[in-house]
Amino acid sequence: MSKKHMRNIGIMAHIDAGKTTTTERILFYSGKSHRIGEVDDGEATMDWMEQEQNRGITISSAATTCLWKDHQINIIDTPGHVDFTAEVERSLRVLDSAVAVFCAVGGVEPQSETVWRQADSYRIPRMIFVNKMDRMGADFYEVLKEIRSKLKAPAVPLYLPIGTESLFEGIIDLINMRKIDFVRDSMGSNMEISPIPEELQDISRTWREHLIDELSAHSDEMTELYLEGKDIPTDLIHQAIRKGTISRTFIPVFVGASLKNIGVQPLLDGIVAYLPAPDEVPPLIGHHVKKDEDVEVHCDDNETPLGLVFKIQHDREAGPLCFFRMYSGVIKKGEAVFNVNKRKRERIHRLFKMHANKNEPIHSISAGDIGVAVGFKFAQTGDTISSEGVQILLEQMHFPEPVISVAIEPKTTSEQDKLRKALEMLKREDPTFTYKEDAETGQLIISGMGELHLDVLVTRITKELNVDARVGKQQVTYRESISKKVELTESFTKVLSGKEQHAGITFTVEPNPKSYGNLYRSLVPEDRLPREFADAVQRGFENSFNGGIRYGYPVYGVIVTVTDADYDMLTASSFAYEACASHGFERACSQADPILLEPMMIIDIMTPQDYVGDVISQLVSRGGLVESLESKTTVEHIHGKAPLEKMFGYSTALRSITQGRGNFAMEFSHFAKKE
């Protein structure tokens, strides 16, 4: 299929906005799913993990392919829950465009803003689908106002709803100025077109003028016709919408109710008509390893094969399934490719196109497409697949630090290996999941992004992977840092096998004022310290970042600068320099007034008005700080911050004081000094 007829889209939104239901409808109408699966019934095609069906949320981003009007649409259904932000991030990394789903009742919710910011950072063209118009409290125009004010998005409706809540019955097409009804008996497959009713003529004309006015900025031809009062051809309108959408200066808004099968086909038409093909997005920038320079990567089948692994999912029979996006060239089944990050050759045993948890074998995959490879032994999320001759490295993905931990240990010695294999597999799948062995207790400590994230991981280990293990209480993962600058000269001498090994370095440690990340730099030229020993010094410091200062927590927010080195060709060794750096770091940090840092969280709480006072006083009693209060039609929206340590079990407490009607989202903000 030509590139022009291909679309790589993501479906993104806040939890419960109806992303998965919308995707299910898209699969139904495009013929890939012969019956509609409901999230509420636990039968959604895209939510195929057992836990996703039990919890009614999307955890892993399932990729699927469908056809609509001779166009191939690759869809990635991403999680809406804040603990799975990394899933959204890595999906956005490989998409060309996205459909943002907003709930007509909730509007712009906390996680909607997070996902929107992520999409902005990757410069992704978007369309908006305002869903759940059939729900009590639905208000299309209020949501539109929120999108424009909160997200600063140039959102303009192409369709208007007819009626609202239980009276929602269809939509008005502003481009062709007509009414569209969706026949219930055909599950909305059949659409009836009719003139716009008299009582809706005025509002339709007003919004159409607004649409034409906004589009005139993208088309001089349209501006002239508009000023002359002439009819504007629909082809010209479509061209202007497409141009504005791809340049991200215009965001088309669609409306409907996926559960009631209203408004999904116009959305599909919009995906095909307005979102970019893989060769219409700006070329990606890669780094040529051998030439040590940045190069542009163009979507062309004749270029060097280049792909990015954006997800790994474990299959009981096939092993690791590597989801990857091809950016240039073609790769075929049976071929050997080169993993640039791991510097290893990999062989592709089989290639697939995925449809949720079903697959369709293919022989090759070309630039712009998304597929799944079986046979990779070393690949991890974020790895670049290229050819050994032309090694190009694509930009690395960056994931947030895990902030919550739990101890896990096998019940019997025979389960020990099984547990370690399970943890290694999960680490390959999920870059925000880490594990390490506690030096004092010998327990394995697993860490993740939040309570739900860890809960899901533990359930997968014990239920899905059948590991018989004991699990401790969830605990906060603290960090250690320093509060003043210290300069130190450290030397290390040891006699090994009768040979003296010596190393000496001078360096400073200081707090990082710009961010809480660690930074290592060396000002020592290569003629003062050869490369292999300079690398050993760097290894020594970077390994020490994980070892802690006083309490064994990872070190965070420290800048290490090596200013001088003592080098003697006869006694120098990599071991000595690595040990010298490690010992010196510990000594310098203990003199630099070490401090303990705790994770602070951004808290967004939605509660009915009656319970606002109780909710605020409870948040304050947990060490939280209310930053702002925002009134919506049906709920109050409280923005605040709180230490993670005090927020364990908060969901139960909130449900208790709001009689089950309050909900909240919690997202990592920063590490702050623990008082």
N, C-alpha and C positions, 0 to 999 in steps of 0.2 A: 504494500500500500504506500502511495506517495506521502511525503512528509506533510504536504498541504492538507491531507485528509486525516491527520493524526492530532490528538489532543492529550496532554498529560495534565490532569487536574487533581486537585485535592479538595476534600470536603471538610471544612473546618468550622468549629463553633464552640460555644460554652456547653457544658454538660446539660443534657435534657432539652436542647434546642430542636432536636429531631433530625440530626445528621444521618444516623444509620437508617431511620425510616425513609428519609428522602433518597438515600442510596438504593435502598430496597426497591423503591418505586421506579427509579431510573433503570435498574436491572430488569424489572418486570416489563416496562414499556419498550425496552430495547430488545426484548426477546431472550435475554440470557437466563431469566428466572421465570419458569412457567407458572409459578404461583407466588403470591406475595407472602413473605415471612414477616411476622410482627415481632418487634422488640418486646412488647408487652406480653406476648405468648412465649417468649424465649425461643423463637424460631427464625431469627434474622440470619440471612445467608452470610452477611459480612461478619457477624459476631459468632465465629465458629468455635472459639475456645470455651470449654465448659463453664469457666468462671464468668465469662462475658455474658453468657445466657442466664446464669444465676443472679448476677448483680445488675443486669440490664444496662451495662455501660460498655464502651469500646475501650479495650486495653491495648491491643496490638493493632497497628495500622495495616489492615488487610488490603492487598492490591488486587484489582480485578479489571478485566477488559470487556467492553461491550461495543456494539455497533449501532449507530444512529444515522440514518440518511447518508449511507456510504462513507461515514466517518468512523474511525476507530477511536474510542475514548478509553484511555487508561485512567482508572479512578483509584485514588488512595483515600480510604476512609480513616480519618485520624481521631485519636481520643480527645474528649473534651475535658477530662478531669485534670486538674492542675498537677497532680503527682506524675502524670505521664507526658509532661511538656516535652521531654526529650524525643518522644515518638513523633510529636507534631513537628518539632524542629528538624529532625532528619528527613521527614517526609517533604517538608517545604523545600529542603535543600535540592531535591531532584525534580520538583514540579515546574511547569511553565506557567501555570495559572491556578486560581482557586475559586471555589464557590463558598462564600461565607454564609452560613445559615444562622438567622437570628429568630428567636422566639417572639411572636407578636405580643406576648404578655410581658415577658422578662426584659425584652429589649437588649440594650448593650450591657451584658453582665460582666463581672470581673474577668473571667477567663476569656471572654470575647476580646477584651482589650489586650490581654497578653498575646493571644494568637495573632491579633491584627498587627501588633508591634513587630512580632516575629516575621510576618509576611512583608511588612514594610522594609525590614532590614535586608530581606532577600530580593526586594524590588519586584514583587510578584503581582501581575495584573489580576484583578478580582471582579467577581459579580456577586450580588447579594440576593439571597432568597429569604424573604420574610415569611416564616412558616407558622403553623398553628393559629391561623386566622379563625378557626372554629372554636378556640378555647375561650372560656369566660375571662373577660378583662382584656381581650385582644384589641390593640389600637395601632393600626398600620402607620398613621400619620405621626403619632408620638414616637414610634420606633425610628421613623425616618429622621425626625428632629434630633433624637439622641445620637444617631449614627453621624449626622453632620456636625453636631456640637462636641460630642465626646471623642470621636475618632478623627475629627477634622477631615472627613472623607467626602469627595465630590459626588455624592450618591444622588441619582436622579431616577425616579420610577419610569419603567416602560409599560407597566400594568398597574391598574388600581383594583382594589377588592370591591365586590358588590356585596354589601351587608357585612355583618361581623358576628362573632360568637355563633350561636345556633342558627342565625339567619344568614350566615355566609354561604353564598350559593354559586358564585362564579367570579370572573374577572373581566376587566375592560382593557382591551388592547389599544394603547394610545398611539401606536404607529399607524395602524390601519383603521383606527376609530370604529371599533366593533365590540360587541359583547360575546364572550365565550362561556358556554356552559359545558360541564363535564358530566356525561350520562352515567348515572350511578349503576345501572344494571350491567354496564360493560366495565366496571371497576375504573371508570374514568377514561377508558381507552378511546371511546368515541366522543368527539367534541361537536357541539352544536353552535354554529355562528349565527348571530342575529344583530339587528341594529341596536344602538345604545338607547335604553329607555329614556323618555322625556325628562324625568326627574333627575337623571344623572348627566344630562347633556352639559350643563354649565360647569360642573366640577371637572368633567373630562376635557372640555375645551381649555379650561384654565391650566391644567397639568400638561396638556399637549403643547400649549404655547411655552410653558416653562421648559419642556423637553427641547423644543426647537431652538429656543433662546440659548440654552446651554450648549447645544450641538453646533450652533453657528460659529462658535469659537474654533471649531475644528475643520470648518469647511467654508472657504470664501464663496464658493458657488451657492451654498445654502443661504449664506448671509444675503447675497444679492436677491435671490428669489424671495426671501423672507421680507426684505425691505420693500420689494416691488409688490408684495401682497399676492404673489403667485403660489400655486400648489407646488409642494415639494415632493418629488418622486420618492417612493419608499426605498428604492435602491440607494439613493443618495443618503437617506437617513441611516440605513444599515451600515453604509461605508463610514459615515461619521462616527457612529457608535463604536464600530470596530477599531477605528483609528484612535479614538479617545481612550478606549478600554486598554488597548495594548500599550499606549504611552502613559497609562495610569493617571490621566487628567480627567477621567470620566468613569464613574462606576455605575453600571446599569442595575436597577433594582427590580426584582421579580417578586411575585406574591402568590401565596397559596396555602393549602393545608394538606401535607403529604398523607396523613392518616385517612383523610377523606378523599384522596386521589384527585385533588384539585390543584392545577397549576404546574404540574411536573413536566408535561410535554413542552410548553413554552420555554421552560428552563433548559431542557435538552436542546431545543432549537437555538437558544441563546448561546449555549456552550459551543456549538458548532459554528454559529455565525460570528460571534464576537471575540472569543478567546484565541490566543495565538497558537499557531502550529510550532513544532520544535525548531524549525529553521527561521522563525520570525522573532525569536527572542535574542537579546544581545549575546554574542559569543562568550563562553566561559573563559576565565583566565586560569591557566595551569602553569606549573613550574617545571621547566626542562631540566632534569637532574644532571645530565652530563654536561650541558652547556652552561648551567647555573644562571638561567635567565627565564623571565616570564614570557609565555607564549599564549596567543589566542587559540581557543579550540572551537572549530566551526562544525556545525551539524552537517557532515558530508560523508557519504558512504565510502568515498575514495581516499579519505584521510587515514592516518594511523588509528587502529582500534583503541578506544579509550572509554572506560566505563567507571562508575562509582558504585560501590556496595553500600546501600543505604539501610539494609535491614537483614538480620539473620533470624530465621525461624527454624526450630528443630522439628524434624519429622521422625516419627518412631521407626519408619521403615527406610526412608531415603537418607536420613542423617540431616546435616545442616542444609537448609534451603537458603541460598544467597540471592536476595532481591537486588537487582542492580539496574542502573540507568545507563544506557549507551549514549555517549556524547558525540563520538565520531567513529567512522569505520564500521566494520562488520566482524562479528565473531561467530564461529560455527561449532556445532557439536563435535566433540572429539579433539578439538584443537587445544594446544597448550598456550596459556596466556601468562603474563608476568605480573605478580603482585608487587607494585612499586614500594609500598610502605614496608612490607615484610622482606623485600628483596628475595622472593621465592617464586619458583615456577609453579603454576597450578594447571590442572587439566580439567576441562569441562566434559563430564561424562554424559550429562543430559541437559537439555534446555527446555524450559516450559513457559507458557503463558498461564497466568493464574486467574482462576475465577473463585474468589474467596478461598475455600479449602479444596477445590477441585483443580485439576490441571489439564493442559492441552499441550502435548509434546510438539516442539518445533525444531527445525534443522539449523536455523541461524537467526541472529537478531542484529538489526542495523541501527545506525545513528538515530537518536530521537526516541527510540522505543524503550519500554520497560519489560524486563523478563526475569526469570529465575534460573540459576545455575545449580546443578548438583555435582559434587565432586571436589569442591574447594576444601582444602585441609587447613589452611592458615588464615583465611580471610576473616576480618572483623568489620563491624560497622565503620564506615568512613574510609575504607581502603580503596585505593585506585588500581584498576585493572588496565594494563597497557601492554605494549610489546617490549621485549627485552632490548631490542635495537634502539627504539625511541622511547625513553622512559620519561613520561610526563606525570607529575604529581598534582592532583587537584587539591583545592583548598581543604584543609582539615575541618572537621566539625568540632565545635566546642560545646561541652555539656557542663551543666552546673554541678557544684560539689554536693555529694550526699550529706544529709544533715541528721539522719535518724538511723539507729543501729539496733540489732538484736543478736543475742548469742544463740547459736544452734549447735547441737552435738548429737552424734548418732547414738541410738540406744544400745547398739551392740557393736563390737569391733568389726564384724563382717560388713556392717553398713558404712564403715568409714570411707572406703574407696568409692562406694556408690554416691555418697554425699558430695565428695570432692568433685567427682565427674559431673554431678548435677549442677554444682556451683560454677564450674568452669564453663559449662554449656550456657547457663543463664548469663554469665558475664560476656560471652561472645554475642549473645542476643541483645543485651541491654547495657549500653555504656554507662548508665547512671547507677548501675548496681556494682558494688565492690565487696570483696571479702578479704579478710586477713586472719592470721592466727594470733591470738593473744599470747604474748611471750610469757606472762606469769601463770595464766590458768590453763593454757593449751587449748582453750575453746576457740571455735571458729566464730568470728564476728562478721555478720553481713550488714551492709549499709545501703540505704535507698533515699528517695526524695520525700517521703512522707509516710504517714501511718497506713494509708490505703495501698501505696506502692509496696511497702514491706509485707503487708498482709497478703497481697496477691502473690508475691514471690514465695513466701513461706507456704502458702496453700499449693502453689505449683510444685514445690519441692516434695511436700508430703503426700499430696493426692495424685497429681499428674505423673510425677516421676517416681512415686512409690518408695520414698526414702523414709524409713522409720526413725524419726529424730525428735529430740526434745528441744523446745524453743523457749528462750527466756523472755523477760519483759522488754518492751521497746524502750530504748534509751537515746538521749540526745548525743550527737557526735560533736564534741567541743573542738576547738582549735587552740593552739598556743601561738603567742607572738611575743614581740619585744617592744619596749617603749623608749629606748634611747640608742644612740649610735656608739659602737665600740670598735676600736682598731686592735688587732692582735697579730703577733708573729708566733707561728707554731712550727715546731720541728719534730720530726719523728725519726728514730733510729732503731733498727733491730737487726740482729745477726741471725740469718736463716741459712742452714746448710753450710756454715762456715764463711758465708759472704755477708759483709755489712750492707744493709739497705738503708738509704738516708733520703729524706725529703724535708724541705722547708718552704713555707709560704707566709706572706703577709697579706692580710685581708681586712675588710671592714664588714660589719653587719649593721643594718639600720632599718627602722620601720619604713614600709612602703606607703608614701603619703597619698598616691593617686588611687590605688585600689588595694584590695586585700590579697592579691595574688603574689606568689613568690617570684623573685627575679634573680638570675645569676648572670654576672658579667665578669670578664677577665680583661685587664688592661696590660697584661704581660705579653710582649711580642714573642713570635715563634723562635727567634734566635736566642732568647733568654730561657725559654722552656719549650722543648720539642712538643709537637702536636699530641703524641700518644700519652705523654705525662700530663699535659694540659687537660686532655679528655678525662684522665683518671681523677684529677682534682675536681672537675665538674661532677663526675659520677659520685664522688665522696660527699659533696655538698648536697646534691639532689636526693641521694639516698637518705641523708640526714633529715631532710624536710619531712620525711614520713615517720621519723623516730621520736619526735617530741623533744621537749626541753626538760620539764619537770615531771609531767604526768603521762607522757607517752602518746598524747594526742598529736595529730599532724600539725606541722608548723605552717603558719599562714601569714602573709603580709610582711615578708622579710626580703630585703635586698642584700645580696652578698656580692661584694666587689673585690676581686683578687688584684692587688696592686704590685706585688713583687714575688719573686720565687728564688729559692736557693737551689742551684742545680750543679751537680757534679756527675759527669758522664760515667765515672767508674762505679759510683754507689747508687745512682738513680734507679728506681723501679716503679712500675705502675702501682703495685701493691702499697709501697711506702707513701706515695702521693695521695692515694685514695684514703688510706688510714689517717694521714696527716690532716686532710680536709675534714674528715669525720670527727676526729678528736678536737680539732680547733673550733669547729662549729659549736659543739656542745659547750666548750669552755667560754667562748665569746658570748653566746646567748645567755648563759647563766649570769654573766656580768652586766647584761643589757636590760636589767629590770624586766624579767619575763612576766607576761600577763596571760590570763585565760580568757578566751573569746567564746561567746555562745551565739547560736544562730537566732537572728531576729526575723520574724515572719510578717508579711503583709497580710492583714485579715480583712476580708470583705464579707459583711454579714447582711443577709436579707431577712427582715422580720416584719410581721404585721405591726401597725402603729401601736396597738394596745400594749405591746410587750417591750417597746423601745427602752424605757427606763430600766427595767429588770435586766435586759440584755447588756446595756452599757455598764451598769454597776457590776454585773458578773465579769465582764471583760476587764474592768479596772481592777477587780479583786484578784485577777490572774496576772497582774503586772502589765496589763495592756494599756495602750494610749489611744484614745479616740481622736482621729485627725479631722474628720468631717462627717456630716450627716446630710443625706440627700433624700428628699421625699419623692416617691413615685406614686402612680395612681393607686396601686393596691398594697405596696410595701414601702418600708423605710430601708434605705441602703446606708449601712454604717461602714466607714473606711477607718482602719486603724492599724496599729502595729503591736506585736506582743512577743515575748521570748518563747521559743518553741517548748522549752522545758515545762512551762506552766500550761501548755495547751493540750496535753494528753487527755483524751477522753472528752474533749470539748463538744464534739458532735452530740453525744448523749446528753450532756448538760444543757446544750442549747435547745434540743428537741423537748427536753423536760419543761423548761420555763416558757416555751412558746407553743406548748401543746402539739408538738410535731409539725408546726407550720413554718418554723425558721430554718434557714440553711446558710451555709457559709463556704467560702473558698479561702484557702491558705496557701501562700506562695513565699518561697525563701526571698528575703530582702538582702541582708548583709550579716556579717559577724560583728558583734559589738562586745566591748569589755564586760566581763561578768562581774557584777557588783558583789 
